[in-house]
Amino acid sequence: FHCGVKVGRFVLPMVGRHNALNSVAVSAVALNLGLTADEVRVALQGFRGIKRRQEIVGEQNGVVVIDAFAHHPTAIHLTLEGVKAAYPGSRLWAIFEPRSATSRRNVFQDSFPAGFRLADKVIIAGLFAPEKIKQADRLDPEKMVNEMRGLGVDASYIAEVDDIVEFIAVNSRPRDVVLIMSSGGFSGIHQKLLRRLAFAP
């Protein structure tokens, strides 16, 4: 509906309620600017998203690896919600690197744990460049993991990327989805994981 008038059905080839809401807003603006409903429909159907926003990096031995820029508790929750809905019946891993200026600080210490509740397995990596943050201001990943476990989340703190890759390779199974969230390169974890999964038993 637009201005009380039904304009049709639109399909977006992206997952997540937040992407759907963004698309509704963009569609309303486009219609107000004079585009037809058909033009908007075709544009939405052809939109494949942007890099690092739930981007499928690859699949190896039945395990899908997805990259996401999410680094705020709300963004993490919405991203998990969207990916979980897109892969029903799959086990969802959430791998998170506290890397952004805010995520490395304890400002979200109490908010982060609940944001991961939709994941079946969670791994929190070590803080990126912790020496740049005062000790008193740093996020405590181990405390965060303990709080998640208290919420019933299967969470682990694994500081180093190579150890994370090995843990996933040994414990993953076909149809698992590994969602990797960081505001940076995360030491090349995506390709490291795909290479390691190629040799997983």
MDAnalysis code that builds the backbone (N, CA, C; Angstrom):
import MDAnalysis as mda
import numpy as np

u = mda.Universe.empty(603, n_residues=201, atom_resindex=np.repeat(np.arange(201), 3), trajectory=True)
u.add_TopologyAttr("name", ["N", "CA", "C"] * 201)
u.add_TopologyAttr("resid", np.arange(1, 202))
u.add_TopologyAttr("resname", ["PHE", "HIS", "CYS", "GLY", "VAL", "LYS", "VAL", "GLY", "ARG", "PHE", "VAL", "LEU", "PRO", "MET", "VAL", "GLY", "ARG", "HIS", "ASN", "ALA", "LEU", "ASN", "SER", "VAL", "ALA", "VAL", "SER", "ALA", "VAL", "ALA", "LEU", "ASN", "LEU", "GLY", "LEU", "THR", "ALA", "ASP", "GLU", "VAL", "ARG", "VAL", "ALA", "LEU", "GLN", "GLY", "PHE", "ARG", "GLY", "ILE", "LYS", "ARG", "ARG", "GLN", "GLU", "ILE", "VAL", "GLY", "GLU", "GLN", "ASN", "GLY", "VAL", "VAL", "VAL", "ILE", "ASP", "ALA", "PHE", "ALA", "HIS", "HIS", "PRO", "THR", "ALA", "ILE", "HIS", "LEU", "THR", "LEU", "GLU", "GLY", "VAL", "LYS", "ALA", "ALA", "TYR", "PRO", "GLY", "SER", "ARG", "LEU", "TRP", "ALA", "ILE", "PHE", "GLU", "PRO", "ARG", "SER", "ALA", "THR", "SER", "ARG", "ARG", "ASN", "VAL", "PHE", "GLN", "ASP", "SER", "PHE", "PRO", "ALA", "GLY", "PHE", "ARG", "LEU", "ALA", "ASP", "LYS", "VAL", "ILE", "ILE", "ALA", "GLY", "LEU", "PHE", "ALA", "PRO", "GLU", "LYS", "ILE", "LYS", "GLN", "ALA", "ASP", "ARG", "LEU", "ASP", "PRO", "GLU", "LYS", "MET", "VAL", "ASN", "GLU", "MET", "ARG", "GLY", "LEU", "GLY", "VAL", "ASP", "ALA", "SER", "TYR", "ILE", "ALA", "GLU", "VAL", "ASP", "ASP", "ILE", "VAL", "GLU", "PHE", "ILE", "ALA", "VAL", "ASN", "SER", "ARG", "PRO", "ARG", "ASP", "VAL", "VAL", "LEU", "ILE", "MET", "SER", "SER", "GLY", "GLY", "PHE", "SER", "GLY", "ILE", "HIS", "GLN", "LYS", "LEU", "LEU", "ARG", "ARG", "LEU", "ALA", "PHE", "ALA", "PRO"])
u.atoms.positions = np.array([
    [0.839, -1.195, 0.000],
    [0.000, 0.000, 0.000],
    [0.878, 1.250, 0.000],
    [0.449, 2.262, -0.754],
    [1.134, 3.546, -0.761],
    [0.070, 4.627, -0.789],
    [0.086, 5.485, 0.213],
    [-0.943, 6.531, 0.344],
    [-2.344, 5.928, 0.344],
    [-2.477, 4.752, 0.991],
    [-3.771, 4.100, 1.110],
    [-4.202, 3.308, -0.093],
    [-3.347, 3.235, -1.120],
    [-3.695, 2.508, -2.343],
    [-2.779, 1.296, -2.490],
    [-3.379, 0.150, -2.771],
    [-2.581, -1.058, -2.962],
    [-1.817, -0.965, -4.274],
    [-0.489, -1.134, -4.200],
    [0.332, -1.010, -5.411],
    [0.892, -2.348, -5.875],
    [0.677, -3.413, -5.107],
    [1.127, -4.722, -5.559],
    [2.041, -5.414, -4.578],
    [2.599, -6.528, -5.051],
    [3.477, -7.369, -4.232],
    [4.919, -7.166, -4.688],
    [5.807, -6.986, -3.729],
    [7.209, -6.759, -4.036],
    [8.044, -7.870, -3.398],
    [9.074, -8.326, -4.110],
    [9.947, -9.389, -3.611],
    [11.375, -8.866, -3.529],
    [11.982, -9.068, -2.376],
    [13.364, -8.638, -2.166],
    [14.238, -9.862, -1.985],
    [15.293, -10.033, -2.793],
    [16.143, -11.217, -2.668],
    [17.191, -11.082, -1.561],
    [16.807, -10.486, -0.445],
    [17.692, -10.349, 0.714],
    [16.905, -10.800, 1.930],
    [17.613, -11.169, 2.971],
    [16.943, -11.674, 4.164],
    [16.937, -10.637, 5.267],
    [16.015, -10.805, 6.194],
    [16.007, -9.956, 7.376],
    [14.937, -8.890, 7.365],
    [14.294, -8.740, 8.532],
    [13.243, -7.737, 8.697],
    [13.779, -6.336, 8.456],
    [15.029, -6.081, 8.893],
    [15.597, -4.738, 8.720],
    [15.763, -4.395, 7.249],
    [16.135, -5.376, 6.421],
    [16.239, -5.121, 4.981],
    [14.865, -4.886, 4.374],
    [13.864, -5.622, 4.859],
    [12.499, -5.422, 4.357],
    [11.999, -4.018, 4.699],
    [12.250, -3.574, 5.929],
    [11.817, -2.237, 6.336],
    [12.533, -1.149, 5.529],
    [13.838, -1.344, 5.301],
    [14.575, -0.386, 4.474],
    [13.996, -0.328, 3.058],
    [13.620, -1.484, 2.535],
    [13.071, -1.544, 1.176],
    [11.719, -0.851, 1.087],
    [10.907, -0.999, 2.131],
    [9.609, -0.316, 2.164],
    [9.820, 1.195, 2.119],
    [10.781, 1.675, 2.906],
    [11.050, 3.115, 2.945],
    [11.539, 3.622, 1.586],
    [12.455, 2.887, 0.973],
    [12.989, 3.282, -0.335],
    [11.887, 3.248, -1.391],
    [11.029, 2.235, -1.332],
    [9.932, 2.125, -2.295],
    [8.983, 3.315, -2.182],
    [8.676, 3.715, -0.948],
    [7.779, 4.861, -0.745],
    [8.375, 6.130, -1.340],
    [9.671, 6.332, -1.118],
    [10.343, 7.510, -1.674],
    [10.318, 7.455, -3.201],
    [10.630, 6.269, -3.765],
    [10.655, 6.128, -5.225],
    [9.288, 6.403, -5.839],
    [8.233, 5.892, -5.198],
    [6.875, 6.134, -5.706],
    [6.508, 7.610, -5.610],
    [6.929, 8.254, -4.527],
    [6.668, 9.692, -4.378],
    [7.404, 10.513, -5.428],
    [8.547, 10.011, -5.879],
    [9.331, 10.715, -6.890],
    [8.814, 10.463, -8.308],
    [7.807, 9.577, -8.424],
    [7.189, 9.378, -9.727],
    [7.482, 8.066, -10.415],
    [8.271, 7.195, -9.815],
    [8.503, 5.892, -10.426],
    [7.229, 5.070, -10.327],
    [7.047, 4.160, -11.254],
    [5.872, 3.301, -11.219],
    [6.125, 2.120, -10.292],
    [5.038, 1.484, -9.900],
    [5.165, 0.301, -9.040],
    [5.967, -0.789, -9.737],
    [5.780, -0.945, -11.062],
    [6.536, -1.961, -11.811],
    [8.028, -1.652, -11.819],
    [8.375, -0.379, -11.964],
    [9.791, 0.016, -11.957],
    [10.425, -0.288, -10.595],
    [9.696, 0.002, -9.534],
    [10.205, -0.274, -8.190],
    [10.335, -1.775, -7.977],
    [9.340, -2.539, -8.419],
    [9.350, -3.993, -8.270],
    [10.566, -4.610, -8.963],
    [10.827, -4.187, -10.195],
    [11.968, -4.718, -10.957],
    [13.286, -4.349, -10.277],
    [13.370, -3.114, -9.781],
    [14.598, -2.671, -9.117],
    [14.869, -3.484, -7.858],
    [13.838, -3.730, -7.063],
    [14.016, -4.509, -5.829],
    [14.413, -5.946, -6.134],
    [13.776, -6.537, -7.141],
    [14.089, -7.921, -7.494],
    [15.521, -8.077, -7.980],
    [16.054, -7.023, -8.590],
    [17.414, -7.087, -9.116],
    [18.494, -6.679, -8.131],
    [18.081, -6.178, -6.964],
    [19.062, -5.704, -5.987],
    [19.686, -6.877, -5.246],
    [20.988, -6.961, -5.271],
    [21.688, -8.086, -4.649],
    [22.414, -7.686, -3.374],
    [22.125, -6.498, -2.895],
    [22.760, -6.069, -1.655],
    [24.132, -5.470, -1.888],
    [24.826, -5.189, -0.795],
    [26.162, -4.620, -0.877],
    [27.127, -5.510, -0.108],
    [28.385, -5.322, -0.359],
    [29.395, -6.159, 0.285],
    [29.310, -6.033, 1.808],
    [29.596, -7.156, 2.453],
    [29.710, -7.241, 3.900],
    [28.383, -7.080, 4.635],
    [27.275, -7.160, 3.911],
    [25.965, -7.141, 4.551],
    [25.297, -8.478, 4.263],
    [25.532, -9.448, 5.118],
    [25.029, -10.813, 4.938],
    [25.470, -11.372, 3.584],
    [26.710, -11.148, 3.270],
    [27.287, -11.587, 1.984],
    [27.791, -13.025, 2.107],
    [27.295, -13.899, 1.243],
    [27.775, -15.281, 1.234],
    [29.169, -15.288, 0.625],
    [30.149, -15.683, 1.437],
    [31.545, -15.692, 0.997],
    [31.866, -16.999, 0.285],
    [31.253, -18.090, 0.728],
    [31.510, -19.375, 0.101],
    [30.860, -20.511, 0.867],
    [31.002, -21.704, 0.304],
    [30.487, -22.910, 0.942],
    [31.496, -24.027, 0.738],
    [31.738, -24.773, 1.780],
    [32.708, -25.858, 1.714],
    [32.220, -27.003, 2.582],
    [32.170, -28.193, 2.004],
    [31.709, -29.385, 2.726],
    [30.341, -29.174, 3.373],
    [29.476, -28.447, 2.677],
    [28.127, -28.243, 3.167],
    [27.972, -27.146, 4.202],
    [29.063, -26.458, 4.534],
    [29.034, -25.367, 5.518],
    [29.064, -24.035, 4.775],
    [28.052, -23.199, 5.007],
    [27.959, -21.883, 4.356],
    [28.642, -20.853, 5.250],
    [29.492, -20.016, 4.668],
    [30.186, -18.958, 5.402],
    [29.673, -17.605, 4.915],
    [29.173, -16.812, 5.857],
    [28.567, -15.513, 5.545],
    [29.316, -14.410, 6.283],
    [29.524, -13.293, 5.600],
    [30.199, -12.132, 6.191],
    [29.171, -11.045, 6.476],
    [29.285, -10.416, 7.645],
    [28.390, -9.312, 7.995],
    [29.166, -8.259, 8.771],
    [28.795, -7.009, 8.556],
    [29.478, -5.875, 9.181],
    [28.957, -5.592, 10.591],
    [27.945, -6.342, 11.038],
    [27.270, -6.051, 12.303],
    [28.242, -5.968, 13.478],
    [28.135, -4.889, 14.255],
    [29.007, -4.753, 15.427],
    [28.316, -4.044, 16.582],
    [27.004, -3.860, 16.479],
    [26.193, -3.230, 17.524],
    [25.177, -4.279, 17.973],
    [24.816, -4.338, 19.267],
    [23.896, -5.386, 19.738],
    [22.607, -5.509, 18.926],
    [22.005, -4.392, 18.549],
    [20.761, -4.446, 17.770],
    [21.013, -4.987, 16.377],
    [22.081, -4.531, 15.736],
    [22.423, -5.010, 14.393],
    [22.741, -6.500, 14.419],
    [23.425, -6.946, 15.458],
    [23.754, -8.367, 15.592],
    [22.465, -9.183, 15.708],
    [21.555, -8.746, 16.557],
    [20.296, -9.471, 16.736],
    [19.510, -9.551, 15.432],
    [19.372, -8.424, 14.736],
    [18.598, -8.398, 13.490],
    [19.261, -9.230, 12.398],
    [20.587, -9.217, 12.362],
    [21.306, -10.019, 11.371],
    [21.100, -11.506, 11.650],
    [21.223, -11.897, 12.915],
    [20.983, -13.295, 13.281],
    [19.539, -13.703, 12.953],
    [18.613, -12.830, 13.231],
    [17.201, -13.096, 12.956],
    [16.983, -13.361, 11.465],
    [17.571, -12.517, 10.621],
    [17.412, -12.664, 9.180],
    [18.049, -13.925, 8.643],
    [19.272, -14.219, 9.094],
    [19.981, -15.406, 8.604],
    [19.296, -16.670, 9.106],
    [18.836, -16.654, 10.341],
    [18.131, -17.817, 10.903],
    [16.871, -18.123, 10.082],
    [16.146, -17.080, 9.698],
    [14.929, -17.269, 8.906],
    [15.253, -17.764, 7.494],
    [16.392, -17.359, 6.961],
    [16.773, -17.741, 5.601],
    [17.273, -19.179, 5.514],
    [17.723, -19.728, 6.639],
    [18.262, -21.094, 6.664],
    [17.548, -21.923, 7.730],
    [16.236, -22.148, 7.575],
    [15.500, -22.905, 8.590],
    [16.040, -24.333, 8.708],
    [16.174, -24.790, 9.931],
    [16.669, -26.145, 10.161],
    [18.170, -26.257, 10.206],
    [18.871, -25.177, 9.867],
    [20.339, -25.192, 9.928],
    [20.812, -24.723, 11.297],
    [21.982, -25.191, 11.681],
    [22.593, -24.729, 12.918],
    [23.374, -23.454, 12.606],
    [23.100, -22.405, 13.367],
    [23.695, -21.102, 13.093],
    [24.810, -20.771, 14.083],
    [26.009, -20.582, 13.551],
    [27.163, -20.144, 14.325],
    [27.271, -18.632, 14.195],
    [27.548, -17.952, 15.294],
    [27.809, -16.508, 15.276],
    [29.235, -16.289, 15.773],
    [30.072, -15.777, 14.891],
    [31.483, -15.520, 15.230],
    [31.665, -14.008, 15.242],
    [32.108, -13.464, 16.366],
    [32.146, -12.009, 16.511],
    [33.520, -11.523, 16.962],
    [34.024, -10.535, 16.222],
    [35.262, -9.860, 16.606],
    [34.935, -8.461, 17.114],
    [35.158, -8.178, 18.397],
    [34.991, -6.803, 18.888],
    [36.096, -5.929, 18.299],
    [35.739, -5.146, 17.293],
    [36.755, -4.409, 16.542],
    [36.464, -2.919, 16.435],
    [35.202, -2.532, 16.313],
    [34.880, -1.117, 16.168],
    [35.202, -0.369, 17.454],
    [35.240, 0.956, 17.371],
    [35.576, 1.780, 18.535],
    [34.624, 1.525, 19.697],
    [33.338, 1.320, 19.382],
    [32.366, 1.099, 20.464],
    [32.342, -0.352, 20.934],
    [32.461, -1.308, 20.009],
    [32.350, -2.710, 20.423],
    [33.541, -3.171, 21.255],
    [34.660, -2.487, 21.148],
    [35.828, -2.844, 21.977],
    [35.739, -2.261, 23.379],
    [34.798, -1.338, 23.560],
    [34.628, -0.695, 24.866],
    [33.476, -1.339, 25.627],
    [33.452, -1.144, 26.921],
    [32.446, -1.809, 27.745],
    [31.088, -1.117, 27.728],
    [30.899, -0.179, 26.812],
    [29.622, 0.526, 26.712],
    [28.470, -0.442, 26.424],
    [28.752, -1.539, 25.705],
    [27.727, -2.532, 25.385],
    [27.926, -3.835, 26.162],
    [28.724, -3.800, 27.209],
    [29.014, -5.012, 27.974],
    [27.735, -5.737, 28.401],
    [26.752, -4.988, 28.871],
    [25.514, -5.594, 29.363],
    [24.504, -5.872, 28.253],
    [24.680, -5.234, 27.096],
    [23.718, -5.378, 26.002],
    [24.069, -6.511, 25.039],
    [25.344, -6.802, 24.897],
    [25.768, -7.798, 23.917],
    [25.185, -9.201, 24.148],
    [25.214, -9.742, 25.369],
    [24.807, -11.143, 25.539],
    [23.441, -11.484, 24.957],
    [22.432, -10.679, 25.225],
    [21.087, -10.969, 24.712],
    [21.025, -10.882, 23.190],
    [21.890, -10.075, 22.590],
    [21.895, -9.926, 21.140],
    [22.260, -11.191, 20.397],
    [22.905, -12.135, 21.092],
    [23.363, -13.375, 20.456],
    [22.440, -14.563, 20.722],
    [21.312, -14.357, 21.364],
    [20.471, -15.473, 21.820],
    [19.921, -16.344, 20.700],
    [19.803, -15.806, 19.499],
    [19.247, -16.584, 18.389],
    [20.260, -17.552, 17.779],
    [21.527, -17.402, 18.111],
    [22.553, -18.277, 17.551],
    [22.579, -19.613, 18.287],
    [22.903, -20.666, 17.553],
    [23.041, -21.985, 18.172],
    [24.409, -22.146, 18.816],
    [25.404, -21.521, 18.223],
    [26.761, -21.536, 18.774],
    [27.368, -20.152, 18.573],
    [28.066, -19.682, 19.581],
    [28.680, -18.350, 19.516],
    [30.156, -18.465, 19.875],
    [30.988, -17.776, 19.104],
    [32.405, -17.639, 19.454],
    [32.730, -16.154, 19.474],
    [33.267, -15.695, 20.591],
    [33.725, -14.315, 20.713],
    [35.247, -14.325, 20.639],
    [35.772, -13.537, 19.724],
    [37.222, -13.447, 19.537],
    [37.808, -12.405, 20.485],
    [39.132, -12.356, 20.520],
    [39.801, -11.340, 21.315],
    [39.597, -9.956, 20.735],
    [39.699, -8.949, 21.572],
    [39.560, -7.566, 21.120],
    [40.645, -7.221, 20.115],
    [40.264, -6.471, 19.099],
    [41.232, -5.966, 18.133],
    [41.997, -4.807, 18.774],
    [43.324, -4.852, 18.717],
    [44.191, -3.791, 19.248],
    [43.734, -3.305, 20.627],
    [43.675, -4.193, 21.603],
    [43.186, -3.796, 22.927],
    [44.043, -2.723, 23.593],
    [45.308, -2.663, 23.210],
    [46.210, -1.686, 23.826],
    [45.807, -0.239, 23.539],
    [44.946, -0.053, 22.554],
    [44.498, 1.301, 22.222],
    [43.318, 1.761, 23.075],
    [42.811, 0.853, 23.904],
    [41.691, 1.170, 24.789],
    [42.173, 1.052, 26.236],
    [41.858, 2.018, 27.060],
    [42.225, 1.942, 28.471],
    [41.628, 0.687, 29.088],
    [42.395, 0.058, 29.951],
    [41.956, -1.191, 30.580],
    [40.569, -1.047, 31.210],
    [40.339, 0.047, 31.892],
    [39.059, 0.247, 32.584],
    [37.894, 0.406, 31.619],
    [38.188, 0.758, 30.356],
    [37.131, 1.006, 29.369],
    [36.888, -0.172, 28.432],
    [37.721, -1.208, 28.529],
    [37.639, -2.318, 27.573],
    [36.456, -3.242, 27.833],
    [35.905, -3.764, 26.719],
    [34.939, -4.848, 26.793],
    [35.637, -6.069, 27.376],
    [34.937, -6.816, 28.202],
    [35.472, -8.055, 28.760],
    [34.791, -9.227, 28.050],
    [35.430, -9.806, 27.023],
    [34.789, -10.864, 26.245],
    [34.489, -12.117, 27.059],
    [35.357, -12.429, 28.008],
    [35.131, -13.632, 28.812],
    [33.909, -13.462, 29.718],
    [33.739, -12.291, 30.278],
    [32.550, -12.006, 31.077],
    [31.301, -12.075, 30.201],
    [31.425, -11.555, 29.001],
    [30.325, -11.571, 28.041],
    [29.898, -13.007, 27.728],
    [30.871, -13.884, 27.522],
    [30.589, -15.290, 27.237],
    [29.925, -15.962, 28.431],
    [30.412, -15.685, 29.630],
    [29.801, -16.267, 30.830],
    [28.351, -15.832, 30.987],
    [28.068, -14.576, 30.659],
    [26.690, -14.084, 30.745],
    [25.807, -14.748, 29.690],
    [26.356, -14.984, 28.505],
    [25.599, -15.682, 27.463],
    [25.283, -17.105, 27.893],
    [26.250, -17.766, 28.499],
    [26.004, -19.132, 28.982],
    [24.890, -19.134, 30.019],
    [24.840, -18.082, 30.844],
    [23.774, -17.953, 31.822],
    [22.403, -17.803, 31.175],
    [22.374, -17.341, 29.931],
    [21.132, -17.207, 29.173],
    [20.818, -18.468, 28.366],
    [21.673, -19.479, 28.506],
    [21.458, -20.725, 27.779],
    [22.090, -20.769, 26.408],
    [22.973, -19.815, 26.116],
    [23.645, -19.768, 24.816],
    [24.930, -20.586, 24.875],
    [25.159, -21.413, 23.863],
    [26.385, -22.210, 23.763],
    [27.489, -21.289, 23.243],
    [28.187, -20.647, 24.158],
    [29.166, -19.617, 23.788],
    [30.569, -19.985, 24.253],
    [31.558, -19.558, 23.478],
    [32.967, -19.783, 23.809],
    [33.760, -18.512, 23.534],
    [34.787, -18.313, 24.336],
    [35.747, -17.243, 24.074],
    [37.004, -17.885, 23.512],
    [37.334, -17.557, 22.280],
    [38.549, -18.069, 21.635],
    [39.258, -16.866, 21.047],
    [40.372, -16.490, 21.627],
    [41.009, -15.217, 21.299],
    [41.582, -15.150, 19.887],
    [42.237, -16.231, 19.443],
    [43.005, -16.174, 18.192],
    [42.237, -16.749, 17.005],
    [42.402, -16.116, 15.854],
    [41.684, -16.502, 14.643],
    [41.981, -17.938, 14.236],
    [43.236, -18.345, 14.232],
    [43.573, -19.702, 13.805],
    [42.918, -20.745, 14.703],
    [42.806, -20.449, 15.990],
    [42.150, -21.372, 16.919],
    [40.646, -21.418, 16.673],
    [40.067, -20.280, 16.303],
    [38.636, -20.240, 15.962],
    [38.375, -21.106, 14.733],
    [39.207, -20.933, 13.719],
    [39.069, -21.701, 12.473],
    [39.128, -23.190, 12.759],
    [40.089, -23.595, 13.562],
    [40.246, -25.014, 13.876],
    [39.041, -25.541, 14.657],
    [38.563, -24.762, 15.597],
    [37.415, -25.175, 16.405],
    [36.184, -25.393, 15.532],
    [35.946, -24.466, 14.609],
    [34.780, -24.604, 13.724],
    [34.947, -25.801, 12.800],
    [36.144, -25.960, 12.249],
    [36.391, -27.068, 11.318],
    [36.149, -28.421, 11.981],
    [36.543, -28.543, 13.224],
    [36.402, -29.809, 13.941],
    [34.955, -30.045, 14.396],
    [34.250, -28.975, 14.722],
    [32.924, -29.117, 15.336],
    [31.740, -28.821, 14.417],
    [32.002, -28.368, 13.197],
    [30.905, -28.063, 12.277],
    [30.444, -29.322, 11.567],
    [29.280, -29.216, 10.927],
    [28.735, -30.338, 10.169],
    [27.976, -29.772, 8.970],
    [27.718, -30.604, 7.961],
    [26.986, -30.126, 6.786],
    [25.660, -29.480, 7.174],
    [25.309, -28.425, 6.455],
    [24.111, -27.590, 6.646],
    [24.297, -26.550, 7.740],
    [25.460, -26.503, 8.383],
    [25.735, -25.418, 9.319],
    [25.920, -24.115, 8.545],
    [25.567, -23.015, 9.187],
    [25.786, -21.682, 8.634],
    [26.669, -20.930, 9.615],
    [27.796, -20.422, 9.122],
    [28.748, -19.692, 9.964],
    [28.675, -18.217, 9.589],
    [28.118, -17.421, 10.489],
    [27.969, -15.980, 10.283],
    [29.117, -15.273, 11.002],
    [29.973, -14.622, 10.236],
    [31.155, -13.960, 10.792],
    [30.905, -12.459, 10.807],
    [30.980, -11.871, 12.006],
    [30.661, -10.450, 12.173],
    [31.860, -9.675, 12.698],
    [32.224, -8.645, 11.952],
    [33.331, -7.774, 12.325],
    [33.234, -6.510, 11.487],
    [33.775, -5.423, 12.001],
    [33.808, -4.189, 11.222],
    [35.112, -4.066, 10.439],
    [35.895, -5.146, 10.435],
    [37.165, -5.132, 9.700],
    [37.419, -6.464, 9.025],
    [38.667, -6.722, 8.686],
    [39.033, -7.927, 7.947],
    [39.108, -9.187, 8.763],
    [39.160, -9.051, 10.101],
    [39.164, -10.212, 11.007],
    [40.277, -11.188, 10.641],
    [41.429, -10.644, 10.286],
    [42.636, -11.440, 9.982],
    [42.405, -12.506, 8.911],
    [41.530, -12.199, 7.950],
    [41.306, -13.128, 6.841],
    [40.589, -14.403, 7.231],
    [39.794, -14.364, 8.289],
    [39.167, -15.583, 8.815],
    [38.274, -16.290, 7.801],
    [37.609, -15.543, 6.937],
    [36.658, -16.158, 6.005],
    [37.349, -17.165, 5.083],
    [38.410, -16.729, 4.424],
    [39.122, -17.619, 3.502],
    [39.902, -18.690, 4.247],
    [40.435, -18.349, 5.408],
    [41.121, -19.358, 6.224],
    [40.163, -20.482, 6.589],
    [38.951, -20.114, 6.956],
    [37.961, -21.118, 7.330],
    [37.554, -21.972, 6.142],
    [37.305, -21.340, 5.005],
    [36.917, -22.105, 3.821],
    [38.027, -23.075, 3.396],
    [39.270, -22.625, 3.477],
    [40.381, -23.521, 3.130],
    [40.462, -24.699, 4.100],
    [40.289, -24.402, 5.389],
    [40.375, -25.469, 6.399],
    [39.199, -26.435, 6.266],
    [38.016, -25.925, 5.980],
    [36.850, -26.801, 5.834],
    [37.004, -27.763, 4.657],
    [37.786, -27.347, 3.661],
    [37.995, -28.222, 2.493],
    [38.701, -29.506, 2.882],
    [39.420, -29.477, 4.017],
    [40.157, -30.660, 4.464],
    [39.577, -31.255, 5.740],
    [38.390, -30.780, 6.122],
    [37.757, -31.307, 7.329],
    [37.280, -32.729, 7.053],
    [37.318, -33.610, 8.085],
    [36.887, -35.007, 7.890],
    [35.392, -35.101, 7.630],
])
